[in-house]
Amino acid sequence: MTGPKNIPLFKVFMAPEDRLLPALRDVLYSGQISEGVEVERFEEAFGRFIGNTKVLSCYCGTAALHMALKLAGAGPDTEVISTPMTAEPTNLAILHAGATVVWADVDPRNANIAAASIAEQITDRTRAVVVVHYGGVPASLDAIHRVAAARGIPVIEDAAHALGARYAGITLGAHSEYVMFSFQAIKHLTTVDGGMLACRNPEDVARGRRLRWFGIDRKAPRTLVDVAEAGYKYHMNNVNAVIGRIQLDHIGPIVERHISNGRFFDRALPGIAGLEIAAWDAAAEPSYWFYTVFAERRDDLARYLAERGIASSLVHRRNDLHSVFASSRRELPALDLAYSRMLHVPCGWWVSDEDREFIADTLRRGW
Ligand SMILES: *Cc1c(COP(=O)(O)O)cnc(C)c1O
């Protein structure tokens, strides 16, 4: 055996120096470091990867989410149905848009937002449903789309955890009116910071392009444009974009390794006393940003793993506990149960064959 283990829950992947640095140097000294050709090249390449070329790059995922909410018509006196089991930006973006957050309860199998609970919360004021594919496990998109489409409500997917995951045989990015990706440091693909909004309707792309740059169409002559809507400074620059383009050349094997490790745990962990693994629709193929288990005496398990050099965490605080969302609070029994037992363990590209065996053996020994 080798020395003591130290298996982190997250790790930044950066493309090899000999590929990244020459391209980055070219951009840095090109005289064109803001939004330009590199941004278009990254959007094209990313659009190909997700199978939807109607994409808008942004300086971060939160900005992309805020744009999606604006495009969907969320604003004062409207409601957006969302899940508390996510990173705070998912729901802060709803407040930034001026809308009211309405919580839906979760699917007890995987802590993703539940279609049945969404159905109960829809009102005439609902302008959007936000769906997070938590930990890279696709939510039940078929059932959610049925519920939302019946009332003509657009779905915004927050796919920040789920790059490369599939649903019904199709890579995430084209199932809903809006799909957001984040390229923040510890996501599957990082541009240091960045985000992408994939749209279904070309009109949303056209309006989004203006919305992300002060309400101005950058392609039009600057002194002839009319700013008709107060836009934002949300665009991506060429520096982040060139990092993204080179990173994208390497993303295939990275995502594959997350999936290979996740599937290893799917086979190795069932049957361990006191431990349940997450489950999902037959149509879902997760990209396993981390691996979710539900454990008896969860905090004891986390301590036991830490003593053996295996990082684990709940990662996110359920957002309904934050005082900024106090007015949205309601009973969420499925989330209560999931949140008291849930724990995430490492399964990313940095987890070797030996590491994953070690994690499975450590869990099998009991805590
Ligand atoms: C990272 C993340 C975001 C925010 O993305 P940024 O690029 O950091 O703005 C939103 N939602 C979820 C679920 C995330 O994990």
The ligand as an SDF file (V2000), in Angstrom:
LIG
                    3D

 15 15  0  0  0  0  0  0  0  0999 V2000
  -21.6390   27.1200   -9.4710 C   0  0  0  0  0  0  0  0  0  0  0  0
  -23.1270   27.1680   -9.4500 C   0  0  0  0  0  0  0  0  0  0  0  0
  -23.8510   28.2810   -9.8760 C   0  0  0  0  0  0  0  0  0  0  0  0
  -23.2340   29.6230  -10.1630 C   0  0  0  0  0  0  0  0  0  0  0  0
  -22.3390   29.6390  -11.1620 O   0  0  0  0  0  0  0  0  0  0  0  0
  -21.2120   30.8000  -11.1960 P   0  0  0  0  0  0  0  0  0  0  0  0
  -20.5420   30.5290  -12.4960 O   0  0  0  0  0  0  0  0  0  0  0  0
  -20.3230   30.5880  -10.0150 O   0  0  0  0  0  0  0  0  0  0  0  0
  -21.9130   32.1010  -11.1760 O   0  0  0  0  0  0  0  0  0  0  0  0
  -25.2240   28.1880   -9.9490 C   0  0  0  0  0  0  0  0  0  0  0  0
  -25.8650   27.0710   -9.5890 N   0  0  0  0  0  0  0  0  0  0  0  0
  -25.2080   25.9830   -9.1570 C   0  0  0  0  0  0  0  0  0  0  0  0
  -25.9870   24.7740   -8.7730 C   0  0  0  0  0  0  0  0  0  0  0  0
  -23.8230   26.0080   -9.0420 C   0  0  0  0  0  0  0  0  0  0  0  0
  -23.1810   24.9380   -8.5520 O   0  0  0  0  0  0  0  0  0  0  0  0
  1  2  1  0
  2  3  1  0
  2 14  2  0
  3  4  1  0
  3 10  2  0
  4  5  1  0
  5  6  1  0
  6  7  2  0
  6  8  1  0
  6  9  1  0
 10 11  1  0
 11 12  2  0
 12 13  1  0
 12 14  1  0
 14 15  1  0
M  END
$$$$
